[in-house]
């Protein structure tokens, strides 16, 4: 579990070491592009509300990712 919400992030980076990550909280940032997550194959929940995402790439290998309200 990794909490990165409300950190004024503009991009997702430096998550390479956390390959076993299952929950990622990125709400209330300034992320415009959803990328650099393809290696997180164990990711189950990805929370992205209140960002300005216009580009989504590299989620095709995230087979464990499940969606619900407020999460992808």
mmCIF file of the N, C-alpha and C atoms, coordinates in Angstrom:
data_MODEL
# 
_entry.id   MODEL 
# 
loop_
_atom_site.group_PDB 
_atom_site.id 
_atom_site.type_symbol 
_atom_site.label_atom_id 
_atom_site.label_alt_id 
_atom_site.label_comp_id 
_atom_site.label_asym_id 
_atom_site.label_entity_id 
_atom_site.label_seq_id 
_atom_site.pdbx_PDB_ins_code 
_atom_site.Cartn_x 
_atom_site.Cartn_y 
_atom_site.Cartn_z 
_atom_site.occupancy 
_atom_site.B_iso_or_equiv 
_atom_site.pdbx_formal_charge 
_atom_site.auth_seq_id 
_atom_site.auth_comp_id 
_atom_site.auth_asym_id 
_atom_site.auth_atom_id 
_atom_site.pdbx_PDB_model_num 
ATOM 1   N N  . UNK A 1 1  ? 0.847   -1.164 0.000   1.00 0.00 ? 1  UNK A N  1 
ATOM 2   C CA . UNK A 1 1  ? 0.000   0.000  0.000   1.00 0.00 ? 1  UNK A CA 1 
ATOM 3   C C  . UNK A 1 1  ? 0.900   1.235  0.000   1.00 0.00 ? 1  UNK A C  1 
ATOM 4   N N  . UNK A 1 2  ? 0.577   2.163  -0.901  1.00 0.00 ? 2  UNK A N  1 
ATOM 5   C CA . UNK A 1 2  ? 1.372   3.381  -0.999  1.00 0.00 ? 2  UNK A CA 1 
ATOM 6   C C  . UNK A 1 2  ? 0.442   4.578  -1.121  1.00 0.00 ? 2  UNK A C  1 
ATOM 7   N N  . UNK A 1 3  ? 0.555   5.499  -0.167  1.00 0.00 ? 3  UNK A N  1 
ATOM 8   C CA . UNK A 1 3  ? -0.263  6.715  -0.148  1.00 0.00 ? 3  UNK A CA 1 
ATOM 9   C C  . UNK A 1 3  ? 0.538   7.882  -0.700  1.00 0.00 ? 3  UNK A C  1 
ATOM 10  N N  . UNK A 1 4  ? 0.111   8.401  -1.849  1.00 0.00 ? 4  UNK A N  1 
ATOM 11  C CA . UNK A 1 4  ? 0.768   9.562  -2.453  1.00 0.00 ? 4  UNK A CA 1 
ATOM 12  C C  . UNK A 1 4  ? -0.253  10.644 -2.784  1.00 0.00 ? 4  UNK A C  1 
ATOM 13  N N  . UNK A 1 5  ? -1.387  10.639 -2.121  1.00 0.00 ? 5  UNK A N  1 
ATOM 14  C CA . UNK A 1 5  ? -2.411  11.628 -2.419  1.00 0.00 ? 5  UNK A CA 1 
ATOM 15  C C  . UNK A 1 5  ? -2.049  12.985 -1.818  1.00 0.00 ? 5  UNK A C  1 
ATOM 16  N N  . UNK A 1 6  ? -2.557  14.029 -2.463  1.00 0.00 ? 6  UNK A N  1 
ATOM 17  C CA . UNK A 1 6  ? -2.333  15.428 -2.060  1.00 0.00 ? 6  UNK A CA 1 
ATOM 18  C C  . UNK A 1 6  ? -0.848  15.771 -1.937  1.00 0.00 ? 6  UNK A C  1 
ATOM 19  N N  . UNK A 1 7  ? -0.074  15.412 -2.954  1.00 0.00 ? 7  UNK A N  1 
ATOM 20  C CA . UNK A 1 7  ? 1.357   15.702 -2.957  1.00 0.00 ? 7  UNK A CA 1 
ATOM 21  C C  . UNK A 1 7  ? 1.788   16.593 -4.121  1.00 0.00 ? 7  UNK A C  1 
ATOM 22  N N  . UNK A 1 8  ? 0.833   17.124 -4.852  1.00 0.00 ? 8  UNK A N  1 
ATOM 23  C CA . UNK A 1 8  ? 1.124   17.989 -6.003  1.00 0.00 ? 8  UNK A CA 1 
ATOM 24  C C  . UNK A 1 8  ? 1.963   17.283 -7.067  1.00 0.00 ? 8  UNK A C  1 
ATOM 25  N N  . UNK A 1 9  ? 1.766   15.985 -7.197  1.00 0.00 ? 9  UNK A N  1 
ATOM 26  C CA . UNK A 1 9  ? 2.487   15.227 -8.221  1.00 0.00 ? 9  UNK A CA 1 
ATOM 27  C C  . UNK A 1 9  ? 1.955   15.592 -9.599  1.00 0.00 ? 9  UNK A C  1 
ATOM 28  N N  . UNK A 1 10 ? 2.839   15.681 -10.574 1.00 0.00 ? 10 UNK A N  1 
ATOM 29  C CA . UNK A 1 10 ? 2.435   15.959 -11.949 1.00 0.00 ? 10 UNK A CA 1 
ATOM 30  C C  . UNK A 1 10 ? 2.614   14.752 -12.851 1.00 0.00 ? 10 UNK A C  1 
ATOM 31  N N  . UNK A 1 11 ? 3.385   13.769 -12.387 1.00 0.00 ? 11 UNK A N  1 
ATOM 32  C CA . UNK A 1 11 ? 3.552   12.539 -13.157 1.00 0.00 ? 11 UNK A CA 1 
ATOM 33  C C  . UNK A 1 11 ? 3.852   11.389 -12.203 1.00 0.00 ? 11 UNK A C  1 
ATOM 34  N N  . UNK A 1 12 ? 3.676   10.188 -12.725 1.00 0.00 ? 12 UNK A N  1 
ATOM 35  C CA . UNK A 1 12 ? 3.933   8.974  -11.949 1.00 0.00 ? 12 UNK A CA 1 
ATOM 36  C C  . UNK A 1 12 ? 5.304   8.459  -12.350 1.00 0.00 ? 12 UNK A C  1 
ATOM 37  N N  . UNK A 1 13 ? 6.198   8.385  -11.379 1.00 0.00 ? 13 UNK A N  1 
ATOM 38  C CA . UNK A 1 13 ? 7.550   7.924  -11.670 1.00 0.00 ? 13 UNK A CA 1 
ATOM 39  C C  . UNK A 1 13 ? 8.187   7.326  -10.424 1.00 0.00 ? 13 UNK A C  1 
ATOM 40  N N  . UNK A 1 14 ? 9.297   6.639  -10.619 1.00 0.00 ? 14 UNK A N  1 
ATOM 41  C CA . UNK A 1 14 ? 10.100  6.048  -9.547  1.00 0.00 ? 14 UNK A CA 1 
ATOM 42  C C  . UNK A 1 14 ? 9.358   4.978  -8.747  1.00 0.00 ? 14 UNK A C  1 
ATOM 43  N N  . UNK A 1 15 ? 8.487   4.245  -9.394  1.00 0.00 ? 15 UNK A N  1 
ATOM 44  C CA . UNK A 1 15 ? 7.785   3.153  -8.721  1.00 0.00 ? 15 UNK A CA 1 
ATOM 45  C C  . UNK A 1 15 ? 8.360   1.791  -9.099  1.00 0.00 ? 15 UNK A C  1 
ATOM 46  N N  . UNK A 1 16 ? 9.469   1.772  -9.812  1.00 0.00 ? 16 UNK A N  1 
ATOM 47  C CA . UNK A 1 16 ? 10.085  0.515  -10.241 1.00 0.00 ? 16 UNK A CA 1 
ATOM 48  C C  . UNK A 1 16 ? 10.400  -0.444 -9.087  1.00 0.00 ? 16 UNK A C  1 
ATOM 49  N N  . UNK A 1 17 ? 10.873  0.027  -7.941  1.00 0.00 ? 17 UNK A N  1 
ATOM 50  C CA . UNK A 1 17 ? 11.216  -0.909 -6.859  1.00 0.00 ? 17 UNK A CA 1 
ATOM 51  C C  . UNK A 1 17 ? 10.006  -1.578 -6.176  1.00 0.00 ? 17 UNK A C  1 
ATOM 52  N N  . UNK A 1 18 ? 8.819   -1.075 -6.360  1.00 0.00 ? 18 UNK A N  1 
ATOM 53  C CA . UNK A 1 18 ? 7.657   -1.592 -5.621  1.00 0.00 ? 18 UNK A CA 1 
ATOM 54  C C  . UNK A 1 18 ? 6.798   -2.512 -6.491  1.00 0.00 ? 18 UNK A C  1 
ATOM 55  N N  . UNK A 1 19 ? 7.400   -3.517 -7.065  1.00 0.00 ? 19 UNK A N  1 
ATOM 56  C CA . UNK A 1 19 ? 6.715   -4.407 -8.007  1.00 0.00 ? 19 UNK A CA 1 
ATOM 57  C C  . UNK A 1 19 ? 5.586   -5.210 -7.366  1.00 0.00 ? 19 UNK A C  1 
ATOM 58  N N  . UNK A 1 20 ? 5.597   -5.387 -6.051  1.00 0.00 ? 20 UNK A N  1 
ATOM 59  C CA . UNK A 1 20 ? 4.551   -6.142 -5.365  1.00 0.00 ? 20 UNK A CA 1 
ATOM 60  C C  . UNK A 1 20 ? 3.420   -5.260 -4.839  1.00 0.00 ? 20 UNK A C  1 
ATOM 61  N N  . UNK A 1 21 ? 3.416   -4.010 -5.210  1.00 0.00 ? 21 UNK A N  1 
ATOM 62  C CA . UNK A 1 21 ? 2.408   -3.060 -4.749  1.00 0.00 ? 21 UNK A CA 1 
ATOM 63  C C  . UNK A 1 21 ? 1.004   -3.494 -5.170  1.00 0.00 ? 21 UNK A C  1 
ATOM 64  N N  . UNK A 1 22 ? 0.057   -3.448 -4.236  1.00 0.00 ? 22 UNK A N  1 
ATOM 65  C CA . UNK A 1 22 ? -1.308  -3.852 -4.524  1.00 0.00 ? 22 UNK A CA 1 
ATOM 66  C C  . UNK A 1 22 ? -2.301  -2.696 -4.459  1.00 0.00 ? 22 UNK A C  1 
ATOM 67  N N  . UNK A 1 23 ? -2.028  -1.690 -3.653  1.00 0.00 ? 23 UNK A N  1 
ATOM 68  C CA . UNK A 1 23 ? -2.922  -0.535 -3.522  1.00 0.00 ? 23 UNK A CA 1 
ATOM 69  C C  . UNK A 1 23 ? -2.120  0.740  -3.707  1.00 0.00 ? 23 UNK A C  1 
ATOM 70  N N  . UNK A 1 24 ? -2.578  1.608  -4.597  1.00 0.00 ? 24 UNK A N  1 
ATOM 71  C CA . UNK A 1 24 ? -1.876  2.859  -4.880  1.00 0.00 ? 24 UNK A CA 1 
ATOM 72  C C  . UNK A 1 24 ? -2.865  4.020  -4.851  1.00 0.00 ? 24 UNK A C  1 
ATOM 73  N N  . UNK A 1 25 ? -2.629  4.957  -3.966  1.00 0.00 ? 25 UNK A N  1 
ATOM 74  C CA . UNK A 1 25 ? -3.503  6.116  -3.772  1.00 0.00 ? 25 UNK A CA 1 
ATOM 75  C C  . UNK A 1 25 ? -2.836  7.364  -4.349  1.00 0.00 ? 25 UNK A C  1 
ATOM 76  N N  . UNK A 1 26 ? -3.404  7.896  -5.406  1.00 0.00 ? 26 UNK A N  1 
ATOM 77  C CA . UNK A 1 26 ? -2.844  9.067  -6.088  1.00 0.00 ? 26 UNK A CA 1 
ATOM 78  C C  . UNK A 1 26 ? -3.857  10.205 -6.216  1.00 0.00 ? 26 UNK A C  1 
ATOM 79  N N  . UNK A 1 27 ? -4.887  10.206 -5.406  1.00 0.00 ? 27 UNK A N  1 
ATOM 80  C CA . UNK A 1 27 ? -5.914  11.231 -5.526  1.00 0.00 ? 27 UNK A CA 1 
ATOM 81  C C  . UNK A 1 27 ? -5.371  12.631 -5.215  1.00 0.00 ? 27 UNK A C  1 
ATOM 82  N N  . UNK A 1 28 ? -6.098  13.605 -5.749  1.00 0.00 ? 28 UNK A N  1 
ATOM 83  C CA . UNK A 1 28 ? -5.838  15.024 -5.475  1.00 0.00 ? 28 UNK A CA 1 
ATOM 84  C C  . UNK A 1 28 ? -4.397  15.441 -5.766  1.00 0.00 ? 28 UNK A C  1 
ATOM 85  N N  . UNK A 1 29 ? -3.947  15.094 -6.948  1.00 0.00 ? 29 UNK A N  1 
ATOM 86  C CA . UNK A 1 29 ? -2.649  15.551 -7.438  1.00 0.00 ? 29 UNK A CA 1 
ATOM 87  C C  . UNK A 1 29 ? -2.897  16.315 -8.736  1.00 0.00 ? 29 UNK A C  1 
ATOM 88  N N  . UNK A 1 30 ? -1.889  16.501 -9.527  1.00 0.00 ? 30 UNK A N  1 
ATOM 89  C CA . UNK A 1 30 ? -2.011  17.181 -10.823 1.00 0.00 ? 30 UNK A CA 1 
ATOM 90  C C  . UNK A 1 30 ? -1.487  16.289 -11.934 1.00 0.00 ? 30 UNK A C  1 
ATOM 91  N N  . UNK A 1 31 ? -1.803  15.019 -11.856 1.00 0.00 ? 31 UNK A N  1 
ATOM 92  C CA . UNK A 1 31 ? -1.323  14.036 -12.824 1.00 0.00 ? 31 UNK A CA 1 
ATOM 93  C C  . UNK A 1 31 ? -2.131  14.157 -14.112 1.00 0.00 ? 31 UNK A C  1 
ATOM 94  N N  . UNK A 1 32 ? -1.445  14.328 -15.227 1.00 0.00 ? 32 UNK A N  1 
ATOM 95  C CA . UNK A 1 32 ? -2.109  14.477 -16.524 1.00 0.00 ? 32 UNK A CA 1 
ATOM 96  C C  . UNK A 1 32 ? -2.000  13.222 -17.376 1.00 0.00 ? 32 UNK A C  1 
ATOM 97  N N  . UNK A 1 33 ? -0.994  12.414 -17.124 1.00 0.00 ? 33 UNK A N  1 
ATOM 98  C CA . UNK A 1 33 ? -0.744  11.232 -17.950 1.00 0.00 ? 33 UNK A CA 1 
ATOM 99  C C  . UNK A 1 33 ? -0.609  10.006 -17.058 1.00 0.00 ? 33 UNK A C  1 
ATOM 100 N N  . UNK A 1 34 ? -1.383  8.991  -17.354 1.00 0.00 ? 34 UNK A N  1 
ATOM 101 C CA . UNK A 1 34 ? -1.344  7.754  -16.584 1.00 0.00 ? 34 UNK A CA 1 
ATOM 102 C C  . UNK A 1 34 ? -0.415  6.777  -17.293 1.00 0.00 ? 34 UNK A C  1 
ATOM 103 N N  . UNK A 1 35 ? 0.824   6.711  -16.831 1.00 0.00 ? 35 UNK A N  1 
ATOM 104 C CA . UNK A 1 35 ? 1.850   5.875  -17.452 1.00 0.00 ? 35 UNK A CA 1 
ATOM 105 C C  . UNK A 1 35 ? 2.834   5.405  -16.394 1.00 0.00 ? 35 UNK A C  1 
ATOM 106 N N  . UNK A 1 36 ? 3.762   4.557  -16.789 1.00 0.00 ? 36 UNK A N  1 
ATOM 107 C CA . UNK A 1 36 ? 4.792   4.013  -15.896 1.00 0.00 ? 36 UNK A CA 1 
ATOM 108 C C  . UNK A 1 36 ? 4.221   3.110  -14.808 1.00 0.00 ? 36 UNK A C  1 
ATOM 109 N N  . UNK A 1 37 ? 3.113   2.446  -15.108 1.00 0.00 ? 37 UNK A N  1 
ATOM 110 C CA . UNK A 1 37 ? 2.510   1.538  -14.142 1.00 0.00 ? 37 UNK A CA 1 
ATOM 111 C C  . UNK A 1 37 ? 2.488   0.090  -14.632 1.00 0.00 ? 37 UNK A C  1 
ATOM 112 N N  . UNK A 1 38 ? 2.899   -0.155 -15.852 1.00 0.00 ? 38 UNK A N  1 
ATOM 113 C CA . UNK A 1 38 ? 2.803   -1.468 -16.468 1.00 0.00 ? 38 UNK A CA 1 
ATOM 114 C C  . UNK A 1 38 ? 3.521   -2.580 -15.722 1.00 0.00 ? 38 UNK A C  1 
ATOM 115 N N  . UNK A 1 39 ? 4.545   -2.265 -14.958 1.00 0.00 ? 39 UNK A N  1 
ATOM 116 C CA . UNK A 1 39 ? 5.297   -3.276 -14.216 1.00 0.00 ? 39 UNK A CA 1 
ATOM 117 C C  . UNK A 1 39 ? 4.626   -3.660 -12.894 1.00 0.00 ? 39 UNK A C  1 
ATOM 118 N N  . UNK A 1 40 ? 3.596   -2.940 -12.500 1.00 0.00 ? 40 UNK A N  1 
ATOM 119 C CA . UNK A 1 40 ? 2.901   -3.221 -11.234 1.00 0.00 ? 40 UNK A CA 1 
ATOM 120 C C  . UNK A 1 40 ? 1.802   -4.258 -11.456 1.00 0.00 ? 40 UNK A C  1 
ATOM 121 N N  . UNK A 1 41 ? 2.197   -5.446 -11.833 1.00 0.00 ? 41 UNK A N  1 
ATOM 122 C CA . UNK A 1 41 ? 1.243   -6.481 -12.240 1.00 0.00 ? 41 UNK A CA 1 
ATOM 123 C C  . UNK A 1 41 ? 0.388   -7.019 -11.092 1.00 0.00 ? 41 UNK A C  1 
ATOM 124 N N  . UNK A 1 42 ? 0.746   -6.724 -9.863  1.00 0.00 ? 42 UNK A N  1 
ATOM 125 C CA . UNK A 1 42 ? -0.062  -7.160 -8.710  1.00 0.00 ? 42 UNK A CA 1 
ATOM 126 C C  . UNK A 1 42 ? -1.000  -6.074 -8.206  1.00 0.00 ? 42 UNK A C  1 
ATOM 127 N N  . UNK A 1 43 ? -0.997  -4.942 -8.865  1.00 0.00 ? 43 UNK A N  1 
ATOM 128 C CA . UNK A 1 43 ? -1.836  -3.816 -8.455  1.00 0.00 ? 43 UNK A CA 1 
ATOM 129 C C  . UNK A 1 43 ? -3.315  -4.192 -8.562  1.00 0.00 ? 43 UNK A C  1 
ATOM 130 N N  . UNK A 1 44 ? -4.050  -4.049 -7.460  1.00 0.00 ? 44 UNK A N  1 
ATOM 131 C CA . UNK A 1 44 ? -5.478  -4.383 -7.419  1.00 0.00 ? 44 UNK A CA 1 
ATOM 132 C C  . UNK A 1 44 ? -6.355  -3.135 -7.435  1.00 0.00 ? 44 UNK A C  1 
ATOM 133 N N  . UNK A 1 45 ? -5.904  -2.081 -6.771  1.00 0.00 ? 45 UNK A N  1 
ATOM 134 C CA . UNK A 1 45 ? -6.679  -0.840 -6.697  1.00 0.00 ? 45 UNK A CA 1 
ATOM 135 C C  . UNK A 1 45 ? -5.780  0.343  -7.016  1.00 0.00 ? 45 UNK A C  1 
ATOM 136 N N  . UNK A 1 46 ? -6.320  1.239  -7.818  1.00 0.00 ? 46 UNK A N  1 
ATOM 137 C CA . UNK A 1 46 ? -5.599  2.438  -8.225  1.00 0.00 ? 46 UNK A CA 1 
ATOM 138 C C  . UNK A 1 46 ? -6.554  3.618  -8.087  1.00 0.00 ? 46 UNK A C  1 
ATOM 139 N N  . UNK A 1 47 ? -6.325  4.447  -7.123  1.00 0.00 ? 47 UNK A N  1 
ATOM 140 C CA . UNK A 1 47 ? -7.200  5.576  -6.829  1.00 0.00 ? 47 UNK A CA 1 
ATOM 141 C C  . UNK A 1 47 ? -6.645  6.843  -7.478  1.00 0.00 ? 47 UNK A C  1 
ATOM 142 N N  . UNK A 1 48 ? -7.441  7.457  -8.347  1.00 0.00 ? 48 UNK A N  1 
ATOM 143 C CA . UNK A 1 48 ? -6.968  8.574  -9.171  1.00 0.00 ? 48 UNK A CA 1 
ATOM 144 C C  . UNK A 1 48 ? -7.891  9.790  -9.172  1.00 0.00 ? 48 UNK A C  1 
ATOM 145 N N  . UNK A 1 49 ? -8.878  9.834  -8.347  1.00 0.00 ? 49 UNK A N  1 
ATOM 146 C CA . UNK A 1 49 ? -9.842  10.937 -8.405  1.00 0.00 ? 49 UNK A CA 1 
ATOM 147 C C  . UNK A 1 49 ? -9.160  12.286 -8.188  1.00 0.00 ? 49 UNK A C  1 
ATOM 148 N N  . UNK A 1 50 ? -9.757  13.299 -8.757  1.00 0.00 ? 50 UNK A N  1 
ATOM 149 C CA . UNK A 1 50 ? -9.303  14.689 -8.651  1.00 0.00 ? 50 UNK A CA 1 
ATOM 150 C C  . UNK A 1 50 ? -7.893  14.907 -9.202  1.00 0.00 ? 50 UNK A C  1 
ATOM 151 N N  . UNK A 1 51 ? -7.655  14.346 -10.369 1.00 0.00 ? 51 UNK A N  1 
ATOM 152 C CA . UNK A 1 51 ? -6.465  14.616 -11.168 1.00 0.00 ? 51 UNK A CA 1 
ATOM 153 C C  . UNK A 1 51 ? -6.955  15.154 -12.508 1.00 0.00 ? 51 UNK A C  1 
ATOM 154 N N  . UNK A 1 52 ? -6.069  15.482 -13.398 1.00 0.00 ? 52 UNK A N  1 
ATOM 155 C CA . UNK A 1 52 ? -6.463  15.979 -14.727 1.00 0.00 ? 52 UNK A CA 1 
ATOM 156 C C  . UNK A 1 52 ? -5.875  15.064 -15.800 1.00 0.00 ? 52 UNK A C  1 
ATOM 157 N N  . UNK A 1 53 ? -6.227  13.797 -15.723 1.00 0.00 ? 53 UNK A N  1 
ATOM 158 C CA . UNK A 1 53 ? -5.661  12.780 -16.609 1.00 0.00 ? 53 UNK A CA 1 
ATOM 159 C C  . UNK A 1 53 ? -6.278  12.871 -17.996 1.00 0.00 ? 53 UNK A C  1 
ATOM 160 N N  . UNK A 1 54 ? -5.415  13.009 -18.995 1.00 0.00 ? 54 UNK A N  1 
ATOM 161 C CA . UNK A 1 54 ? -5.881  13.057 -20.383 1.00 0.00 ? 54 UNK A CA 1 
ATOM 162 C C  . UNK A 1 54 ? -5.275  11.939 -21.224 1.00 0.00 ? 54 UNK A C  1 
ATOM 163 N N  . UNK A 1 55 ? -4.210  11.282 -20.713 1.00 0.00 ? 55 UNK A N  1 
ATOM 164 C CA . UNK A 1 55 ? -3.544  10.204 -21.430 1.00 0.00 ? 55 UNK A CA 1 
ATOM 165 C C  . UNK A 1 55 ? -3.471  8.975  -20.522 1.00 0.00 ? 55 UNK A C  1 
ATOM 166 N N  . UNK A 1 56 ? -3.931  7.826  -21.047 1.00 0.00 ? 56 UNK A N  1 
ATOM 167 C CA . UNK A 1 56 ? -3.853  6.557  -20.317 1.00 0.00 ? 56 UNK A CA 1 
ATOM 168 C C  . UNK A 1 56 ? -3.091  5.566  -21.182 1.00 0.00 ? 56 UNK A C  1 
ATOM 169 N N  . UNK A 1 57 ? -1.974  5.056  -20.652 1.00 0.00 ? 57 UNK A N  1 
ATOM 170 C CA . UNK A 1 57 ? -1.134  4.118  -21.400 1.00 0.00 ? 57 UNK A CA 1 
ATOM 171 C C  . UNK A 1 57 ? -0.593  3.044  -20.469 1.00 0.00 ? 57 UNK A C  1 
ATOM 172 N N  . UNK A 1 58 ? -0.380  1.860  -21.015 1.00 0.00 ? 58 UNK A N  1 
ATOM 173 C CA . UNK A 1 58 ? 0.343   0.819  -20.313 1.00 0.00 ? 58 UNK A CA 1 
ATOM 174 C C  . UNK A 1 58 ? -0.400  0.097  -19.213 1.00 0.00 ? 58 UNK A C  1 
ATOM 175 N N  . UNK A 1 59 ? -1.713  0.083  -19.245 1.00 0.00 ? 59 UNK A N  1 
ATOM 176 C CA . UNK A 1 59 ? -2.467  -0.635 -18.221 1.00 0.00 ? 59 UNK A CA 1 
ATOM 177 C C  . UNK A 1 59 ? -2.884  -2.024 -18.670 1.00 0.00 ? 59 UNK A C  1 
ATOM 178 N N  . UNK A 1 60 ? -2.539  -2.399 -19.887 1.00 0.00 ? 60 UNK A N  1 
ATOM 179 C CA . UNK A 1 60 ? -2.987  -3.668 -20.464 1.00 0.00 ? 60 UNK A CA 1 
ATOM 180 C C  . UNK A 1 60 ? -2.429  -4.898 -19.765 1.00 0.00 ? 60 UNK A C  1 
ATOM 181 N N  . UNK A 1 61 ? -1.370  -4.775 -18.987 1.00 0.00 ? 61 UNK A N  1 
ATOM 182 C CA . UNK A 1 61 ? -0.793  -5.916 -18.276 1.00 0.00 ? 61 UNK A CA 1 
ATOM 183 C C  . UNK A 1 61 ? -1.239  -5.993 -16.819 1.00 0.00 ? 61 UNK A C  1 
ATOM 184 N N  . UNK A 1 62 ? -2.076  -5.070 -16.400 1.00 0.00 ? 62 UNK A N  1 
ATOM 185 C CA . UNK A 1 62 ? -2.522  -5.030 -15.009 1.00 0.00 ? 62 UNK A CA 1 
ATOM 186 C C  . UNK A 1 62 ? -3.796  -5.841 -14.852 1.00 0.00 ? 62 UNK A C  1 
ATOM 187 N N  . UNK A 1 63 ? -3.675  -7.142 -14.953 1.00 0.00 ? 63 UNK A N  1 
ATOM 188 C CA . UNK A 1 63 ? -4.824  -8.042 -14.931 1.00 0.00 ? 63 UNK A CA 1 
ATOM 189 C C  . UNK A 1 63 ? -5.528  -8.094 -13.578 1.00 0.00 ? 63 UNK A C  1 
ATOM 190 N N  . UNK A 1 64 ? -4.847  -7.764 -12.497 1.00 0.00 ? 64 UNK A N  1 
ATOM 191 C CA . UNK A 1 64 ? -5.429  -7.813 -11.157 1.00 0.00 ? 64 UNK A CA 1 
ATOM 192 C C  . UNK A 1 64 ? -6.196  -6.548 -10.796 1.00 0.00 ? 64 UNK A C  1 
ATOM 193 N N  . UNK A 1 65 ? -6.085  -5.528 -11.630 1.00 0.00 ? 65 UNK A N  1 
ATOM 194 C CA . UNK A 1 65 ? -6.709  -4.245 -11.348 1.00 0.00 ? 65 UNK A CA 1 
ATOM 195 C C  . UNK A 1 65 ? -8.223  -4.359 -11.420 1.00 0.00 ? 65 UNK A C  1 
ATOM 196 N N  . UNK A 1 66 ? -8.879  -3.932 -10.339 1.00 0.00 ? 66 UNK A N  1 
ATOM 197 C CA . UNK A 1 66 ? -10.341 -3.974 -10.256 1.00 0.00 ? 66 UNK A CA 1 
ATOM 198 C C  . UNK A 1 66 ? -10.853 -2.566 -10.075 1.00 0.00 ? 66 UNK A C  1 
ATOM 199 N N  . UNK A 1 67 ? -12.006 -2.273 -10.629 1.00 0.00 ? 67 UNK A N  1 
ATOM 200 C CA . UNK A 1 67 ? -12.548 -0.921 -10.534 1.00 0.00 ? 67 UNK A CA 1 
ATOM 201 C C  . UNK A 1 67 ? -13.734 -0.817 -9.611  1.00 0.00 ? 67 UNK A C  1 
ATOM 202 N N  . UNK A 1 68 ? -13.884 0.353  -9.028  1.00 0.00 ? 68 UNK A N  1 
ATOM 203 C CA . UNK A 1 68 ? -15.082 0.731  -8.302  1.00 0.00 ? 68 UNK A CA 1 
ATOM 204 C C  . UNK A 1 68 ? -15.126 2.251  -8.266  1.00 0.00 ? 68 UNK A C  1 
ATOM 205 N N  . UNK A 1 69 ? -16.127 2.804  -7.659  1.00 0.00 ? 69 UNK A N  1 
ATOM 206 C CA . UNK A 1 69 ? -16.260 4.260  -7.624  1.00 0.00 ? 69 UNK A CA 1 
ATOM 207 C C  . UNK A 1 69 ? -15.045 4.884  -6.933  1.00 0.00 ? 69 UNK A C  1 
ATOM 208 N N  . UNK A 1 70 ? -14.424 5.825  -7.611  1.00 0.00 ? 70 UNK A N  1 
ATOM 209 C CA . UNK A 1 70 ? -13.253 6.496  -7.062  1.00 0.00 ? 70 UNK A CA 1 
ATOM 210 C C  . UNK A 1 70 ? -11.940 5.769  -7.310  1.00 0.00 ? 70 UNK A C  1 
ATOM 211 N N  . UNK A 1 71 ? -12.032 4.585  -7.863  1.00 0.00 ? 71 UNK A N  1 
ATOM 212 C CA . UNK A 1 71 ? -10.839 3.812  -8.185  1.00 0.00 ? 71 UNK A CA 1 
ATOM 213 C C  . UNK A 1 71 ? -10.929 3.377  -9.623  1.00 0.00 ? 71 UNK A C  1 
ATOM 214 N N  . UNK A 1 72 ? -9.812  3.045  -10.168 1.00 0.00 ? 72 UNK A N  1 
ATOM 215 C CA . UNK A 1 72 ? -9.790  2.525  -11.529 1.00 0.00 ? 72 UNK A CA 1 
ATOM 216 C C  . UNK A 1 72 ? -9.796  1.018  -11.467 1.00 0.00 ? 72 UNK A C  1 
# 
